[in-house]
Structures are given as C-alpha cells and as structure tokens.
Amino acid sequence: MNERYTVQDVAKRAGVHASTVSRALNPATRHRLSEEVAARVIAAAAELGYVPNGLAASLRTRRSETIGVVLPDITNPVFPPILQGLEAVLAEERYVAMVANAGSDNDRQRLVIERLLARQVDGLVLATVTRHDAIVDQCLKAGVPLVVVNRSEADHRVSSVVSDDLRGMRLAVDHLYGLGHRRIGHLGGPQNLSTGKGRLEGFLSAARDHGLDPASSDLELASGFSREAGREAAFRLLEHAPDLTGVVVANDLLALGLYDVLAARGLSCPGHLSVVGHNDMPFVDMVSPPLTTVRIRHREMGEQAAQLLLRLVRGEAQGGVDVVLKPDLVVRASTAAPR
C-alpha cells in the first residue's frame, strides 16, 4: 500500500519547519533559503515521493497558477498553434493551461466551464464564443478573468484577440480581381460566429469597391467550419452559380470541401475555378494544388491572449480590450487568371 506523505513528514525528514518545506518546493520563494537547506528539502521530498497538494495551496493563496482553455474542436489544425502561443507565454510565468475540448453544444460548454471554475483556475481563454453567447454571461457573473480568442462577441463585454477579417477578405478579393476575375463567389461560414459574419461582410465590401455586385446565387453559407460542411455548401454553390471563375472561402477546411466537390465533378483548380482560403492552417501548402490563403497569425494570437489574460489576473488591465492582428495573403497554386 502506498503511503501518502505530508509537508510535516518532509519537514521531519529534512530537519526543518513545515513552512521551510513550502518555500523550498516553490520555485518563486526558493531563493529565500540557503542553497544547502533548499537542496536538503528537495532531496527529502524526492525520497518520500512527496507531491505538493496544489488544490490546498490554491485555497490558501487564491491562485492556482492554472488557466482554463476551452476549444470548440481540438482536431481543427487552427488551434494547436494558438495553444502553443498560449502555453509559451504561460510557461514563462509558471502557469499551466488546462485544455478542454468542449465542442459546439452550449450545455457541454457550460458544464466544462463549471468544472474548470471548480478547480480554481485563475482565468479562462475561450475559443468557443458565438456572437451572442450566454456562456460569456456565466463567466462574467462568476467574476473570472476572461479573454476570447480567434472569435469575438458582438457586445464587446470581454477582451478579445482576433484577426482583421475585413482586411483579410479584401486581400483575397483584390488578388482575384487583379488576376482578371469578375465572377467571384463566396463560400462562407456560420453567421452566429464573428468569423463567419465578419468575413462575409468583408467579402461584400471588397467586391462592391471593385464595382462587383455578387448575386445571392454567388453566396453560400456553410453550417459549420468543417470540411464536410464545406462539401455540402460548395455543392450548392456550384449548382446555383456554375459560371463562377473564382471563390473566396471563409476557412481552409471549407476550401478543402470545395476541392472535394471540384474533384468529384472532374473540374480542375485553378483551371476551372480559382480558390482562396482563409487561415493558412498547417499543411495547406501540401494539398493539390497548394492553397492560396489568407494567413492568420495563430501563434501570435495565442501569445497575445495569454499576455492580456495575465494582466487581467494581476489587476493590471480592465476587460473590453480588443487586439486585432494584421493578416497577410499567401499566394500559391490554387489561383490563376481565368480562362
């Protein structure tokens, strides 16, 4: 049977007071002790296999040095770079991320956040928010520091780190127009998400600035940001507007769904249709043809979200700050002049 040792056991083994054990095992306070004493306590803890009780410490200090991160789809390649950026900044401050894959179901998201709050997380980063999201109300009532990332909510009640969707869509439309395209359609995302709505608005604004007036048949909205939803919406788009020469897509996964439909119909890209994606998620440079896309600074997005949240946790900033990052266009082989 494994014995569970306490701080007092470690203190007895090392010949020190229990408070000295706590200081020695906390990197932030270890410098207050002599090297000899700290080494003796660490050795005693190792001999006993003692692991500090983080929950008990968080109850005393009201700090767990843990941040809850809630994702809508951990399989989406967009999120690992965001998470890498978050964790890199958190690690510098000795924080760790507790990551939850909550999906898109509101009840599931609410349960996940309740569990994270019960574990005394010091703050939350949400990549799940819709434009009008009751989950945000839940977090505000709980008084937990909160930053939303990659998406924003319409009422701007909480801080966010997002990409400039209007600029991104303008880059895409300008690129196709510059190649000579005049029948340009849009394969968009869900309008309850800021990314879906903002990119549709950006597309329409840029198209009209070029003197184009896309018909309703040139626009098709997907039910979600997934390859499968992209296939379904792309099929409808090409049925309704078969004479398009270019399509600006609101997300790279949707663009891959469009690729699937083109292949099934025996159509080539960019021979029959030029395609511009959005995100520059990992590996879209390796598909056939490599995807021209709007590059979002995902890792920087994560870094900025972590920095902003830590300032909120320390009381050095107020909520409601919006950080908007500048996207770039990456031109690859999926776009060319129209036939």
Sine and cosine of phi, psi and omega as CSV:
sin_phi,cos_phi,sin_psi,cos_psi,sin_omega,cos_omega
0.00,0.00,0.74,-0.67,0.00,-1.00
-0.98,0.20,0.75,-0.66,0.06,-1.00
-1.00,0.08,0.56,-0.83,0.05,-1.00
-0.97,-0.25,0.94,-0.34,-0.07,-1.00
-1.00,0.04,0.42,-0.91,-0.03,-1.00
-0.91,-0.41,0.10,-0.99,0.08,-1.00
-0.85,0.53,-0.62,0.78,-0.02,-1.00
-0.90,0.44,-0.59,0.81,0.04,-1.00
-0.90,0.43,-0.69,0.73,0.02,-1.00
-0.91,0.42,-0.67,0.75,0.00,-1.00
-0.87,0.49,-0.67,0.74,0.01,-1.00
-0.90,0.44,-0.69,0.72,-0.01,-1.00
-0.89,0.45,-0.62,0.78,-0.05,-1.00
-1.00,0.03,-0.21,0.98,-0.02,-1.00
0.96,0.29,0.62,0.79,-0.01,-1.00
-0.71,-0.70,0.07,-1.00,0.05,-1.00
-0.98,0.17,0.42,-0.91,-0.01,-1.00
-0.86,0.51,-0.59,0.81,0.01,-1.00
-0.91,0.42,-0.51,0.86,0.05,-1.00
-0.92,0.39,-0.59,0.81,0.06,-1.00
-0.87,0.49,-0.72,0.69,-0.01,-1.00
-0.86,0.50,-0.67,0.74,0.01,-1.00
-0.92,0.40,-0.65,0.76,-0.06,-1.00
-0.92,0.39,-0.56,0.83,-0.07,-1.00
-1.00,0.02,-0.05,1.00,0.06,-1.00
-0.96,-0.27,0.93,-0.38,-0.03,-1.00
-0.83,0.55,-0.44,0.90,-0.04,-1.00
-0.96,0.27,-0.38,0.93,-0.04,-1.00
-0.89,-0.46,-0.04,1.00,-0.08,-1.00
-0.87,0.49,-0.51,0.86,-0.06,-1.00
-0.91,0.42,-0.25,0.97,0.00,-1.00
-0.97,0.24,-0.23,0.97,-0.03,-1.00
-0.96,-0.27,0.34,-0.94,0.11,-0.99
-0.93,0.36,0.44,-0.90,0.00,-1.00
-0.86,0.51,-0.60,0.80,-0.05,-1.00
-0.91,0.41,-0.71,0.71,-0.01,-1.00
-0.92,0.40,-0.71,0.71,0.00,-1.00
-0.86,0.50,-0.69,0.72,0.00,-1.00
-0.90,0.43,-0.61,0.79,-0.01,-1.00
-0.91,0.41,-0.65,0.76,0.01,-1.00
-0.93,0.38,-0.69,0.72,0.00,-1.00
-0.88,0.47,-0.64,0.77,0.02,-1.00
-0.91,0.42,-0.65,0.76,0.01,-1.00
-0.91,0.42,-0.66,0.75,0.02,-1.00
-0.90,0.44,-0.63,0.78,0.01,-1.00
-0.92,0.39,-0.65,0.76,0.00,-1.00
-0.89,0.46,-0.61,0.79,-0.02,-1.00
-1.00,0.06,-0.21,0.98,-0.08,-1.00
0.94,0.34,0.54,0.84,-0.06,-1.00
-0.98,0.21,0.73,-0.68,0.08,-1.00
-0.87,-0.49,0.83,-0.56,-0.02,-1.00
-0.86,0.52,0.57,-0.82,0.05,-1.00
-0.99,0.11,0.99,-0.12,-0.06,-1.00
-0.90,0.44,-0.58,0.81,-0.01,-1.00
-0.91,0.42,-0.68,0.73,0.01,-1.00
-0.89,0.46,-0.65,0.76,0.02,-1.00
-0.89,0.45,-0.65,0.76,-0.02,-1.00
-0.92,0.40,-0.54,0.84,0.05,-1.00
-0.92,0.39,-0.57,0.82,0.01,-1.00
-0.96,0.28,-0.70,0.71,-0.13,-0.99
-1.00,-0.08,-0.22,0.98,-0.11,-0.99
0.87,0.50,0.44,0.90,0.10,-1.00
-0.67,-0.74,0.81,-0.58,0.03,-1.00
-0.98,-0.20,-0.18,0.98,-0.09,-1.00
0.81,0.59,0.58,0.81,0.04,-1.00
-0.77,-0.64,0.69,-0.72,0.03,-1.00
-0.89,-0.45,0.76,-0.65,0.08,-1.00
-0.99,0.10,0.75,-0.66,0.02,-1.00
-0.85,-0.53,0.85,-0.52,-0.09,-1.00
-0.92,-0.40,0.87,-0.49,-0.04,-1.00
-0.94,-0.35,0.49,-0.87,0.03,-1.00
-1.00,0.08,-0.43,0.90,-0.06,-1.00
-0.33,-0.94,0.99,-0.17,-0.10,-0.99
-0.94,0.35,-0.27,0.96,0.02,-1.00
-0.99,0.12,-0.20,0.98,0.03,-1.00
-0.95,0.30,0.86,-0.52,-0.08,-1.00
-0.89,0.46,-0.20,0.98,0.03,-1.00
-0.92,0.40,-0.56,0.83,-0.21,-0.98
-0.99,0.16,-0.54,0.84,0.04,-1.00
-0.82,0.57,-0.69,0.73,0.05,-1.00
-0.90,0.44,-0.59,0.81,0.07,-1.00
-0.88,0.47,-0.71,0.71,0.00,-1.00
-0.90,0.43,-0.61,0.79,0.05,-1.00
-0.88,0.48,-0.69,0.72,0.03,-1.00
-0.89,0.45,-0.68,0.73,0.05,-1.00
-0.85,0.53,-0.79,0.62,-0.11,-0.99
-0.92,0.38,-0.53,0.85,0.02,-1.00
-0.89,0.46,-0.70,0.72,0.01,-1.00
-0.95,0.32,-0.67,0.74,0.00,-1.00
-0.88,0.47,-0.63,0.77,-0.03,-1.00
-0.89,0.46,-0.58,0.81,0.02,-1.00
-0.88,0.47,-0.47,0.88,0.00,-1.00
-0.97,-0.24,0.25,0.97,0.04,-1.00
0.90,0.44,0.47,0.88,0.15,-0.99
-0.99,-0.14,0.43,-0.90,0.11,-0.99
-0.83,-0.56,0.43,-0.90,0.03,-1.00
-0.99,-0.13,0.72,-0.70,0.14,-0.99
-0.96,-0.27,0.96,-0.27,-0.18,-0.98
-0.99,-0.13,0.73,-0.68,0.04,-1.00
-0.80,-0.60,0.71,-0.70,0.08,-1.00
-0.99,-0.12,0.99,-0.17,-0.19,-0.98
-0.99,-0.13,-0.14,0.99,-0.02,-1.00
0.94,0.35,-0.33,-0.94,-0.05,-1.00
-0.94,-0.35,0.03,1.00,-0.01,-1.00
-0.99,0.16,0.81,-0.58,-0.08,-1.00
-0.88,0.47,-0.65,0.76,-0.01,-1.00
-0.90,0.43,-0.65,0.76,0.03,-1.00
-0.91,0.42,-0.69,0.72,0.02,-1.00
-0.88,0.48,-0.68,0.73,0.00,-1.00
-0.88,0.47,-0.67,0.74,0.01,-1.00
-0.90,0.44,-0.70,0.72,0.00,-1.00
-0.86,0.51,-0.71,0.70,-0.04,-1.00
-0.92,0.38,-0.62,0.79,0.08,-1.00
-0.86,0.51,-0.67,0.74,-0.01,-1.00
-0.92,0.39,-0.64,0.77,0.02,-1.00
-0.91,0.41,-0.68,0.74,0.02,-1.00
-0.90,0.43,-0.58,0.81,0.03,-1.00
-0.90,0.43,-0.41,0.91,0.02,-1.00
-1.00,-0.03,0.26,0.97,0.16,-0.99
0.90,0.43,0.56,0.83,0.06,-1.00
-0.88,0.48,0.56,-0.83,-0.05,-1.00
-0.99,0.17,-0.31,0.95,0.00,-1.00
-0.16,-0.99,0.14,-0.99,-0.03,-1.00
-0.76,-0.64,0.61,-0.79,0.20,-0.98
-0.88,-0.47,0.86,-0.50,-0.04,-1.00
-0.93,-0.37,0.80,-0.60,0.12,-0.99
-0.95,-0.31,0.29,0.96,-0.15,-0.99
-0.95,-0.32,-0.12,0.99,-0.25,-0.97
-0.93,0.38,0.60,-0.80,0.19,-0.98
-1.00,-0.09,0.09,-1.00,-0.08,-1.00
-0.91,0.41,-0.56,0.83,0.07,-1.00
-0.80,-0.60,0.99,-0.15,-0.24,-0.97
-0.84,-0.54,0.87,-0.49,0.03,-1.00
-0.92,0.39,-0.35,0.94,0.04,-1.00
-0.89,0.46,-0.59,0.81,0.04,-1.00
-0.89,0.45,-0.66,0.75,0.07,-1.00
-0.85,0.53,-0.69,0.73,0.01,-1.00
-0.85,0.52,-0.70,0.71,-0.03,-1.00
-0.93,0.36,-0.64,0.77,0.02,-1.00
-0.90,0.43,-0.65,0.76,0.03,-1.00
-0.90,0.43,-0.56,0.83,0.01,-1.00
-0.97,0.26,-0.26,0.96,0.03,-1.00
0.96,0.29,0.38,0.92,-0.04,-1.00
-1.00,0.03,0.70,-0.71,0.11,-0.99
-0.84,0.55,0.70,-0.71,-0.17,-0.99
-0.60,-0.80,0.70,-0.72,0.16,-0.99
-0.74,-0.67,0.70,-0.72,0.10,-0.99
-0.97,-0.22,0.55,-0.83,-0.12,-0.99
-0.75,-0.66,0.62,-0.78,0.03,-1.00
0.96,0.27,-0.42,0.91,0.08,-1.00
-0.74,-0.67,0.27,-0.96,0.08,-1.00
-0.71,-0.71,0.26,-0.97,0.07,-1.00
-0.97,-0.25,0.46,-0.89,-0.20,-0.98
-0.92,0.40,-0.49,0.87,-0.12,-0.99
-1.00,0.02,-0.07,1.00,0.07,-1.00
0.80,0.60,0.67,0.75,0.01,-1.00
-1.00,0.09,-0.32,0.95,-0.05,-1.00
-0.78,-0.62,0.32,-0.95,0.00,-1.00
-0.95,0.31,0.52,-0.86,-0.04,-1.00
-0.59,-0.81,0.44,-0.90,0.14,-0.99
-0.78,-0.62,0.91,-0.42,-0.10,-0.99
-0.68,-0.73,0.15,-0.99,0.13,-0.99
-1.00,-0.08,0.42,-0.91,0.02,-1.00
-0.98,0.21,1.00,-0.05,-0.08,-1.00
-0.92,0.39,-0.57,0.82,0.00,-1.00
-0.90,0.43,-0.71,0.71,0.02,-1.00
-0.91,0.42,-0.65,0.76,-0.02,-1.00
-0.87,0.49,-0.69,0.72,0.00,-1.00
-0.94,0.33,-0.54,0.84,0.06,-1.00
-0.90,0.43,-0.66,0.75,0.05,-1.00
-0.85,0.52,-0.67,0.75,-0.03,-1.00
-0.92,0.38,-0.73,0.69,-0.01,-1.00
-0.91,0.41,-0.70,0.72,0.03,-1.00
-0.84,0.54,-0.64,0.77,-0.01,-1.00
-0.89,0.45,-0.75,0.66,-0.01,-1.00
-0.92,0.39,-0.65,0.76,0.02,-1.00
-0.89,0.46,-0.66,0.75,0.01,-1.00
-0.90,0.44,-0.44,0.90,0.06,-1.00
-0.98,0.18,-0.19,0.98,0.02,-1.00
0.94,-0.35,0.07,1.00,-0.01,-1.00
-0.97,0.24,0.69,-0.72,0.07,-1.00
-0.82,-0.57,-0.24,0.97,0.12,-0.99
-0.94,-0.34,1.00,0.00,-0.08,-1.00
-0.91,-0.42,0.82,-0.57,0.02,-1.00
-0.96,-0.28,0.09,-1.00,-0.01,-1.00
-0.74,-0.68,0.80,-0.59,0.14,-0.99
-0.97,-0.24,0.97,-0.24,-0.19,-0.98
-0.97,-0.23,0.08,-1.00,-0.01,-1.00
-0.96,-0.26,-0.02,-1.00,-0.02,-1.00
-0.86,0.51,0.68,-0.73,-0.07,-1.00
-0.99,0.12,-0.11,0.99,0.11,-0.99
-0.99,0.12,-0.08,1.00,0.07,-1.00
-0.96,-0.29,0.62,-0.78,-0.03,-1.00
-0.87,0.50,-0.56,0.83,0.00,-1.00
-0.92,0.38,-0.63,0.78,0.03,-1.00
-0.93,0.37,-0.73,0.68,-0.04,-1.00
-0.94,0.35,-0.71,0.71,-0.05,-1.00
-0.90,0.43,-0.61,0.79,-0.01,-1.00
-0.96,0.29,-0.55,0.84,0.11,-0.99
-0.91,0.42,-0.71,0.70,0.02,-1.00
-0.89,0.46,-0.64,0.77,0.02,-1.00
-0.90,0.43,-0.65,0.76,0.03,-1.00
-0.88,0.47,-0.76,0.65,-0.05,-1.00
-0.89,0.46,-0.66,0.75,0.01,-1.00
-0.89,0.46,-0.72,0.69,-0.02,-1.00
-0.92,0.40,-0.65,0.76,0.00,-1.00
-0.89,0.47,-0.70,0.72,-0.04,-1.00
-0.93,0.36,-0.54,0.84,0.06,-1.00
-0.90,0.43,-0.41,0.91,0.07,-1.00
-1.00,-0.03,0.13,0.99,0.00,-1.00
0.99,0.15,0.21,0.98,0.05,-1.00
-1.00,-0.09,0.54,-0.84,0.03,-1.00
-0.73,-0.69,1.00,0.09,-0.08,-1.00
-0.85,0.53,0.73,-0.68,0.08,-1.00
-0.96,0.27,0.29,-0.96,0.01,-1.00
-0.87,0.50,-0.48,0.88,0.00,-1.00
-0.95,0.32,-0.27,0.96,0.01,-1.00
-1.00,0.06,-0.02,1.00,-0.05,-1.00
-0.86,-0.51,0.74,-0.67,0.06,-1.00
-0.62,-0.78,0.74,-0.67,-0.06,-1.00
-0.95,-0.30,0.75,-0.66,0.03,-1.00
-0.99,0.11,0.41,-0.91,-0.02,-1.00
-0.97,0.22,-0.30,0.95,0.00,-1.00
-0.30,-0.95,0.18,-0.98,0.03,-1.00
-1.00,-0.03,0.95,0.32,0.00,-1.00
-0.64,-0.76,0.31,-0.95,0.00,-1.00
-0.90,0.44,-0.65,0.76,0.00,-1.00
-0.89,0.45,-0.71,0.70,0.04,-1.00
-0.89,0.45,-0.55,0.83,0.06,-1.00
-0.90,0.44,-0.66,0.75,0.04,-1.00
-0.87,0.49,-0.73,0.69,-0.03,-1.00
-0.89,0.46,-0.71,0.70,-0.02,-1.00
-0.94,0.33,-0.60,0.80,0.01,-1.00
-0.91,0.41,-0.61,0.79,0.06,-1.00
-0.86,0.50,-0.71,0.70,0.01,-1.00
-0.91,0.43,-0.66,0.75,-0.03,-1.00
-0.87,0.49,-0.73,0.68,-0.04,-1.00
-0.96,0.30,-0.43,0.90,0.10,-0.99
-0.93,0.37,-0.68,0.74,-0.08,-1.00
-0.99,0.13,-0.48,0.87,-0.09,-1.00
-0.69,-0.72,0.94,0.35,-0.08,-1.00
-0.94,0.33,-0.22,0.98,-0.07,-1.00
-0.99,-0.14,0.19,0.98,0.09,-1.00
-0.89,0.46,0.57,-0.82,0.09,-1.00
-0.94,-0.34,-0.26,0.96,0.02,-1.00
-0.52,-0.86,0.51,-0.86,0.03,-1.00
-0.71,-0.71,0.77,-0.64,0.14,-0.99
-0.99,-0.12,0.83,-0.55,-0.13,-0.99
-0.94,-0.34,0.59,-0.81,-0.12,-0.99
-0.99,0.15,-0.03,1.00,-0.10,-0.99
-0.19,-0.98,0.60,-0.80,-0.04,-1.00
-0.90,0.44,-0.58,0.81,0.03,-1.00
-0.90,0.43,-0.64,0.77,0.09,-1.00
-0.88,0.47,-0.62,0.78,0.02,-1.00
-0.89,0.45,-0.61,0.79,0.05,-1.00
-0.91,0.42,-0.57,0.82,0.10,-0.99
-0.89,0.45,-0.63,0.78,0.07,-1.00
-0.90,0.44,-0.65,0.76,0.08,-1.00
-0.83,0.56,-0.68,0.73,-0.02,-1.00
-0.87,0.49,-0.68,0.73,-0.02,-1.00
-0.93,0.37,-0.66,0.75,0.04,-1.00
-0.86,0.50,-0.70,0.71,0.00,-1.00
-0.89,0.45,-0.66,0.75,-0.01,-1.00
-0.91,0.42,-0.47,0.88,-0.02,-1.00
-1.00,-0.07,0.01,1.00,-0.01,-1.00
0.95,0.31,0.43,0.90,0.01,-1.00
-0.98,-0.20,0.54,-0.84,-0.04,-1.00
-0.98,-0.21,0.43,-0.90,0.12,-0.99
-0.83,-0.56,0.85,-0.52,0.19,0.98
-0.99,-0.13,0.17,0.98,-0.06,-1.00
-0.82,0.57,-0.79,0.62,0.02,-1.00
-1.00,-0.03,-0.53,0.85,-0.09,-1.00
-0.48,-0.88,0.81,-0.58,0.12,-0.99
-1.00,0.07,0.62,-0.78,-0.09,-1.00
-0.77,-0.64,0.75,-0.66,0.11,-0.99
-0.87,-0.49,0.82,-0.57,0.03,-1.00
-1.00,-0.06,-0.23,-0.97,-0.01,-1.00
-0.46,-0.89,0.85,-0.53,0.06,-1.00
0.74,-0.67,-0.66,0.75,-0.21,-0.98
0.82,0.58,0.81,0.59,0.03,-1.00
-0.93,0.37,0.35,-0.94,-0.02,-1.00
-0.81,0.59,0.66,-0.75,0.15,-0.99
0.99,0.13,-0.01,1.00,0.04,-1.00
-0.95,0.31,-0.18,0.98,0.12,-0.99
-0.99,0.16,-0.10,1.00,-0.06,-1.00
-0.94,-0.34,-0.05,1.00,0.06,-1.00
-0.98,0.19,0.12,-0.99,-0.02,-1.00
-0.86,-0.51,0.91,-0.42,-0.08,1.00
-0.98,0.20,0.40,-0.92,0.09,-1.00
-0.80,0.60,0.68,-0.73,-0.21,-0.98
-1.00,0.06,0.83,-0.56,0.24,-0.97
-0.93,0.36,0.75,-0.66,-0.11,-0.99
-0.40,-0.92,0.30,-0.95,0.08,-1.00
-1.00,0.06,0.86,-0.51,-0.05,-1.00
-1.00,0.05,0.85,-0.53,0.11,-0.99
-0.99,-0.15,0.60,-0.80,-0.05,-1.00
-1.00,0.07,0.97,0.24,-0.15,-0.99
-0.90,0.43,-0.72,0.70,-0.01,-1.00
-0.89,0.45,-0.69,0.73,0.04,-1.00
-0.89,0.46,-0.57,0.82,0.05,-1.00
-0.86,0.51,-0.71,0.70,0.04,-1.00
-0.90,0.43,-0.67,0.74,0.01,-1.00
-0.88,0.48,-0.72,0.69,-0.03,-1.00
-0.91,0.42,-0.62,0.79,0.01,-1.00
-0.90,0.44,-0.67,0.74,0.01,-1.00
-0.91,0.41,-0.70,0.72,0.00,-1.00
-0.88,0.47,-0.68,0.73,0.00,-1.00
-0.91,0.41,-0.68,0.73,-0.01,-1.00
-0.91,0.42,-0.66,0.75,0.00,-1.00
-0.89,0.45,-0.57,0.82,0.07,-1.00
-0.91,0.41,-0.62,0.79,0.05,-1.00
-0.91,0.42,-0.68,0.74,-0.01,-1.00
-0.87,0.49,-0.64,0.77,-0.04,-1.00
-0.99,0.12,-0.06,1.00,-0.03,-1.00
0.98,0.21,0.32,0.95,-0.03,-1.00
-1.00,-0.03,-0.07,1.00,-0.01,-1.00
-0.50,-0.86,0.32,-0.95,0.07,-1.00
-0.97,-0.26,0.33,-0.95,0.05,-1.00
-0.95,0.31,0.15,-0.99,0.04,-1.00
1.00,0.01,0.24,0.97,0.04,-1.00
-1.00,0.01,0.78,-0.63,0.03,-1.00
-0.93,-0.35,0.88,-0.48,0.07,-1.00
-0.98,-0.22,0.86,-0.51,-0.05,-1.00
-0.90,-0.44,0.88,-0.47,-0.06,-1.00
-1.00,-0.10,0.54,-0.84,-0.08,-1.00
-1.00,0.09,0.83,-0.55,0.05,-1.00
-1.00,0.04,0.21,-0.98,0.05,-1.00
-0.74,-0.67,0.37,-0.93,0.09,-1.00
-0.99,-0.13,0.76,-0.65,0.07,-1.00
-0.94,-0.35,0.93,-0.37,-0.07,-1.00
-1.00,0.00,0.82,-0.57,0.06,-1.00
-0.79,-0.61,-0.48,-0.88,-0.20,-0.98
-1.00,-0.03,0.05,1.00,-0.05,-1.00
-1.00,0.06,0.01,1.00,0.03,-1.00
-0.79,-0.61,0.61,-0.79,0.02,-1.00
-0.34,-0.94,0.15,-0.99,0.07,-1.00
-0.88,0.47,0.57,-0.82,0.02,-1.00
-0.92,0.40,0.40,-0.92,0.05,-1.00
-0.86,0.51,0.00,0.00,0.00,0.00
